[in-house]
Amino acid sequence: MVSSVSDAAATTETDALDVMVIAGGMSYERDISMRSGQRIASALQRRGVSCELHDLDKSLLHSIRTNPPQVLFPALHGAAGEDGSLRKILELLDVPFVGATASGSRRAWNKDSAKDLLRQANLPTPDWMVLSQTAFSDYGAADLLDSIVERFGLPLAVKPTAGGSGLGVHVVENESDFPGAMMGCFAYGDKALLEKYVAGRDIAVAVVDLGEGPEALPAVEIAPLSGVYDFVARYNAGATRWHVPARLDKALSQQVAELAIAAHDVLGLRDLSRVDMMVSDDGQVRILEVNVAPGMTDTSLWPMGVEAAQRDFADVLVALIEQAKRRRS
C-alpha cells in the first residue's frame, strides 16, 4: 500500500506499556545511535510510556532477563544493531522487539548480498563489485584500477560493504583519487563495494508497516552542500538542505514509493526501514541500499518522512511498539 500511516497510530493506549530502548554500543556510529535512542525515549515518555534508555553493554542481557520489558526498541546503528546478532539473541530470549528479524537484518546489512537479492528480483540497482583489502594489496592497485575503470567508468562510488552514516564513503572522480578512497573505505571494514556512480537526486523513502502491509511515506530529497551525503553532511546543522516531500513529479513519486515497498519485501523486512535511491537526470531510479535501523535524530530522514505524512512521530512509535507487543501473544 502506498499511503500515509494509518490513523490507528493515534488511538493507541499507552498506560500499560513498558519499553526498553537500546542504543549506543561500541560501533563507529555510537554517538548517532545515542542521539536516536534519546529522541525515541523522549518522544515515548511525553506520551506517558514507561521507557528506559539502555546502553548496549555487558549489563544489558542481565537487565532483560531479570526484569524483561514488554517490548524492546533497538536504536542501534552499525554491526551490533543491524547485522542480526543482537536480534537473534532477543529472539532466543523471546522478548518482542520493534523492527526486522535477525534474518532480515542479515540480508540488508551486507550491501553486496542485498544488492544480489534486489537484482534477482529485477529491482534496479547500480552495477557493482566487491573488493577485499587483501585483493587490493595482492593483485596490484594499478592494474586493478585500470580494469575497474574500464568496466564501470568514472565517477565511481566506493563504500564499505557493511555500515552506515556515510562513514568510509567516497566518490572517485579521477584515477588519482582511487587509492586514497580505497584506504579510507578500508578503515571501516575489510571489504569495499565499488558501485557505478549515478548522478542525480539523492532520495530516501521511509517505509512503515503497522499491520496492513508496508506503506511508503513521502520521499525526502537530500541536497548536501558539499555534493556528497557523507557523515558531516548528515549530522551537522547547515551542511545539507532537505526537500520534504522530494521535488518529484507524480509518476516518479509513485515509482520510488513502489520500489521502496518492493525492496522492503524482497529483503523480508518488518515494521520499518529506509530505502535510499538515486534519481538520475533522465528520470531513471536506482536503489542504493536499504537500512533496517534508520536514524531517528533531529536531522534523520525516517522521521522527516513521518512528519511529511502529517503523522505524529510519537504516535507512530507507539503503534510499532503495540504491534511488537501483540506478536508475543
C-alpha positions as CSV (number, residue, x, y, z in Angstrom):
1,M,0.0,0.0,0.0
2,V,1.3,3.5,-0.9
3,S,-0.2,5.9,1.6
4,S,0.3,7.8,4.8
5,V,0.4,6.0,8.1
6,S,-2.9,4.6,9.4
7,D,-4.9,6.7,11.9
8,A,-4.8,3.7,14.2
9,A,-1.5,5.0,15.4
10,A,-3.1,8.0,17.1
11,T,-5.6,6.0,19.2
12,T,-3.2,3.6,20.9
13,E,-3.4,3.3,24.7
14,T,0.0,3.8,26.3
15,D,-0.7,3.5,30.0
16,A,0.4,-0.2,30.3
17,L,3.4,0.0,28.0
18,D,6.9,-0.8,29.4
19,V,9.6,-0.3,26.8
20,M,13.4,-0.5,26.7
21,V,15.2,1.4,24.1
22,I,18.6,0.0,23.3
23,A,21.2,2.4,21.9
24,G,24.9,3.2,22.0
25,G,27.3,0.2,21.8
26,M,30.8,0.5,20.6
27,S,30.4,0.9,16.8
28,Y,31.7,4.0,14.9
29,E,28.1,5.1,14.9
30,R,27.7,5.1,18.7
31,D,27.1,8.9,19.1
32,I,24.4,8.9,16.4
33,S,22.8,5.8,18.0
34,M,22.6,7.5,21.4
35,R,21.0,10.6,19.8
36,S,18.5,8.3,18.0
37,G,17.7,6.5,21.3
38,Q,17.3,9.6,23.3
39,R,14.9,11.1,20.8
40,I,12.8,7.9,20.7
41,A,12.8,7.6,24.5
42,S,11.9,11.3,25.0
43,A,9.0,11.0,22.5
44,L,7.6,7.9,24.2
45,Q,8.0,9.5,27.7
46,R,6.0,12.5,26.5
47,R,3.2,10.1,25.5
48,G,3.2,8.6,29.0
49,V,5.0,5.4,28.1
50,S,7.2,3.8,30.8
51,C,10.5,3.9,28.9
52,E,14.2,3.1,29.8
53,L,17.1,4.0,27.6
54,H,19.8,1.3,28.0
55,D,23.3,1.4,26.5
56,L,24.5,-1.8,24.8
57,D,26.9,-3.0,27.4
58,K,27.6,-6.1,29.5
59,S,24.7,-5.4,31.8
60,L,22.1,-5.4,29.0
61,L,21.2,-9.1,28.9
62,H,21.1,-9.3,32.7
63,S,18.7,-6.5,32.8
64,I,16.5,-8.1,30.2
65,R,16.5,-11.5,31.9
66,T,15.8,-10.2,35.4
67,N,13.3,-7.5,34.5
68,P,12.1,-8.1,31.0
69,P,10.3,-5.2,29.4
70,Q,7.2,-5.8,27.4
71,V,8.9,-4.5,24.2
72,L,12.4,-3.7,23.1
73,F,13.1,-0.9,20.6
74,P,16.6,-1.3,19.1
75,A,18.1,2.1,18.1
76,L,21.5,0.7,17.4
77,H,23.4,1.7,14.2
78,G,26.3,-0.3,12.9
79,A,27.0,-4.0,13.2
80,A,25.7,-4.6,16.7
81,G,22.2,-3.4,15.8
82,E,22.0,-4.2,12.2
83,D,23.9,-7.4,11.4
84,G,21.2,-9.6,13.1
85,S,23.3,-10.8,16.0
86,L,21.5,-8.8,18.8
87,R,18.1,-9.5,17.2
88,K,18.9,-13.2,17.2
89,I,19.6,-13.1,20.9
90,L,16.3,-11.2,21.5
91,E,14.5,-13.9,19.6
92,L,16.2,-16.5,21.7
93,L,15.1,-14.7,24.9
94,D,11.6,-14.5,23.4
95,V,11.3,-10.7,24.1
96,P,9.3,-8.8,21.5
97,F,11.1,-6.1,19.7
98,V,10.4,-3.5,17.0
99,G,12.0,-3.9,13.6
100,A,13.4,-6.5,11.3
101,T,14.0,-10.1,12.4
102,A,17.6,-11.4,12.7
103,S,17.5,-13.0,9.2
104,G,16.0,-9.8,7.6
105,S,18.7,-7.7,9.2
106,R,21.5,-10.0,7.9
107,R,20.1,-9.8,4.4
108,A,20.0,-6.0,4.4
109,W,23.2,-5.4,6.4
110,N,25.6,-6.7,3.7
111,K,25.3,-4.4,0.8
112,D,26.7,-7.0,-1.6
113,S,24.2,-9.7,-0.8
114,A,21.3,-7.2,-0.5
115,K,22.0,-5.9,-4.0
116,D,22.2,-9.5,-5.3
117,L,18.6,-10.1,-3.9
118,L,17.4,-6.8,-5.4
119,R,18.9,-7.7,-8.8
120,Q,17.4,-11.2,-8.7
121,A,14.0,-9.6,-8.1
122,N,14.5,-7.3,-11.1
123,L,14.7,-4.2,-9.0
124,P,17.1,-1.5,-10.3
125,T,20.4,-1.1,-8.6
126,P,23.7,0.2,-10.0
127,D,26.3,-2.3,-11.3
128,W,28.8,-3.1,-8.6
129,M,31.7,-5.3,-7.5
130,V,33.2,-6.1,-4.1
131,L,37.0,-5.9,-3.5
132,S,38.7,-7.1,-0.3
133,Q,41.6,-5.3,1.3
134,T,43.8,-8.4,0.7
135,A,42.9,-8.5,-3.0
136,F,43.6,-4.8,-3.4
137,S,47.1,-5.3,-1.9
138,D,47.9,-8.7,-3.5
139,Y,46.7,-8.1,-7.1
140,G,48.3,-4.7,-7.6
141,A,46.3,-1.5,-7.2
142,A,47.3,0.0,-10.5
143,D,46.3,-3.0,-12.6
144,L,43.0,-3.3,-10.7
145,L,42.3,0.3,-11.2
146,D,42.7,0.0,-14.9
147,S,40.3,-2.9,-15.1
148,I,37.7,-1.3,-12.8
149,V,37.7,2.0,-14.6
150,E,37.4,0.2,-17.9
151,R,34.4,-1.8,-16.6
152,F,32.5,0.9,-14.6
153,G,33.9,4.2,-15.8
154,L,34.3,7.3,-13.6
155,P,33.0,8.6,-11.3
156,L,32.7,5.6,-9.1
157,A,31.2,5.3,-5.6
158,V,33.3,3.5,-3.0
159,K,31.8,2.4,0.3
160,P,32.2,-0.3,3.0
161,T,30.1,-3.4,2.3
162,A,28.6,-3.0,5.8
163,G,27.9,0.1,7.7
164,G,26.0,3.3,7.6
165,S,26.0,7.1,8.3
166,G,28.1,7.7,5.2
167,L,31.3,6.5,7.0
168,G,34.0,5.5,4.6
169,V,32.0,6.6,1.5
170,H,33.9,8.3,-1.3
171,V,33.2,9.4,-4.8
172,V,36.1,8.8,-7.1
173,E,36.1,11.3,-10.0
174,N,39.8,10.9,-11.0
175,E,42.0,7.9,-11.2
176,S,44.5,9.6,-8.8
177,D,41.7,9.6,-6.1
178,F,41.2,5.9,-6.2
179,P,43.9,4.6,-3.9
180,G,43.1,7.1,-1.2
181,A,39.3,6.4,-1.4
182,M,40.0,2.6,-1.1
183,M,42.2,3.1,2.0
184,G,39.6,5.4,3.6
185,C,37.0,2.8,3.0
186,F,39.1,0.0,4.4
187,A,39.3,2.0,7.7
188,Y,35.7,0.9,8.3
189,G,35.9,-2.7,7.1
190,D,38.0,-5.2,5.1
191,K,35.7,-5.2,2.1
192,A,34.8,-2.3,-0.2
193,L,31.8,-2.1,-2.5
194,L,32.6,-0.3,-5.8
195,E,29.5,0.9,-7.5
196,K,28.8,2.7,-10.7
197,Y,28.1,6.2,-9.7
198,V,24.6,7.6,-10.5
199,A,24.5,11.4,-10.9
200,G,21.2,13.0,-9.9
201,R,19.0,13.5,-6.9
202,D,19.6,11.6,-3.7
203,I,16.2,10.3,-2.4
204,A,15.2,8.5,0.8
205,V,11.9,6.8,1.3
206,A,10.7,5.8,4.8
207,V,8.7,2.6,5.0
208,V,6.4,1.7,7.9
209,D,4.1,-1.3,8.4
210,L,1.5,-1.0,11.1
211,G,-0.2,-4.3,10.3
212,E,-1.8,-3.7,7.0
213,G,1.2,-4.1,4.8
214,P,4.2,-1.8,4.2
215,E,3.5,1.8,3.4
216,A,5.8,4.3,1.7
217,L,5.9,7.7,3.3
218,P,6.6,10.8,1.3
219,A,10.1,10.8,-0.2
220,V,12.8,13.1,1.2
221,E,15.3,14.7,-1.3
222,I,18.7,15.3,0.1
223,A,20.9,18.2,-1.2
224,P,24.3,18.2,0.6
225,L,26.1,21.5,0.1
226,S,29.4,19.6,-0.4
227,G,27.7,17.4,-3.1
228,V,28.3,14.2,-1.1
229,Y,26.0,13.0,1.6
230,D,28.7,11.8,4.0
231,F,28.9,11.8,7.8
232,V,29.5,15.5,8.0
233,A,26.6,16.3,5.7
234,R,24.2,14.0,7.6
235,Y,24.8,15.2,11.2
236,N,26.0,18.8,11.1
237,A,23.5,21.6,11.0
238,G,23.6,23.7,7.8
239,A,25.6,21.1,5.8
240,T,22.6,19.8,4.0
241,R,19.3,21.0,2.6
242,W,16.3,18.7,2.5
243,H,13.2,18.9,0.4
244,V,10.2,17.3,2.0
245,P,8.5,16.0,0.1
246,A,11.0,15.4,-2.7
247,R,10.7,17.5,-5.8
248,L,9.4,14.7,-8.0
249,D,6.5,14.6,-10.3
250,K,3.5,12.4,-9.6
251,A,4.8,9.5,-11.7
252,L,8.3,9.5,-10.1
253,S,6.8,9.9,-6.6
254,Q,4.7,6.8,-7.3
255,Q,7.7,4.9,-8.7
256,V,10.0,5.5,-5.8
257,A,7.3,4.6,-3.3
258,E,6.6,1.3,-5.1
259,L,10.3,0.5,-5.3
260,A,10.8,1.2,-1.6
261,I,8.0,-1.2,-0.7
262,A,9.3,-3.8,-3.1
263,A,12.8,-3.6,-1.7
264,H,11.4,-3.9,1.9
265,D,9.5,-7.0,0.9
266,V,12.3,-8.6,-1.1
267,L,14.7,-8.4,1.9
268,G,12.0,-9.8,4.2
269,L,11.9,-6.8,6.5
270,R,9.4,-5.9,9.2
271,D,7.9,-2.8,10.8
272,L,10.2,-0.1,9.4
273,S,13.0,0.6,7.0
274,R,14.5,3.3,4.9
275,V,15.3,2.8,1.2
276,D,18.0,5.0,-0.3
277,M,17.9,5.7,-4.1
278,M,19.2,7.9,-6.8
279,V,17.0,9.5,-9.4
280,S,19.2,10.3,-12.4
281,D,18.9,13.4,-14.5
282,D,16.9,11.4,-17.2
283,G,14.5,10.1,-14.6
284,Q,15.9,6.6,-14.0
285,V,15.6,5.3,-10.4
286,R,18.3,3.1,-8.9
287,I,18.1,1.6,-5.4
288,L,21.4,2.1,-3.5
289,E,20.7,0.3,-0.1
290,V,18.1,-0.5,2.5
291,N,18.5,0.4,6.2
292,V,16.8,-1.7,8.9
293,A,17.7,0.7,11.7
294,P,17.2,4.2,10.2
295,G,18.4,7.1,12.2
296,M,16.0,8.9,14.5
297,T,17.9,12.1,15.2
298,D,16.6,15.6,14.5
299,T,18.3,15.5,11.1
300,S,17.4,11.9,10.2
301,L,15.4,11.1,7.2
302,W,12.9,8.5,8.5
303,P,11.3,10.9,11.0
304,M,11.1,13.5,8.2
305,G,9.1,11.1,6.1
306,V,6.7,10.5,9.1
307,E,6.3,14.3,9.5
308,A,5.7,14.8,5.8
309,A,2.9,12.2,6.0
310,Q,1.4,14.6,8.7
311,R,1.7,12.0,11.4
312,D,3.0,12.4,14.9
313,F,6.4,10.8,15.4
314,A,5.5,9.5,18.9
315,D,2.1,8.1,17.6
316,V,3.9,6.0,15.0
317,L,6.5,4.8,17.5
318,V,3.7,3.7,20.0
319,A,1.9,1.9,17.2
320,L,5.0,0.0,16.3
321,I,5.6,-0.9,19.9
322,E,2.0,-2.1,20.3
323,Q,2.4,-4.2,17.2
324,A,5.5,-5.8,18.6
325,K,3.7,-6.5,21.9
326,R,0.9,-8.2,20.1
327,R,3.4,-10.5,18.3
328,R,4.2,-12.2,21.6
329,S,0.6,-13.0,22.3
